[in-house]
Amino acid sequence: MKREQFWRVKPGRYPFRTAEARVQLREKTRFGSVLLDEFAVWVDDVEPAVAVERAKRVIRARRARADAVQAVMGDSPAKEV
């Protein structure tokens, strides 16, 4: 069963620094949501929308790479000798 995933964009972690944004991929759960992946971007020299889309592409690529590795490796336990 695939749970619903959604994006959340939050301000940076540092106070008085408004040029940072955190892009989060989250998954809805029964009581709230859980963080799956997060990427921080600086929006000093680019439009915030462009920076957010770039961060989303990075997160999607990272998730696709992790899924591909898991598909090859599988999730079976190691064999004991």
Beta strands, then each sheet from edge to edge (+ up, - down):
strand 1: 5-11
strand 2: 20-29
strand 3: 32-42
sheet 1: 1+ 2- 3+
end
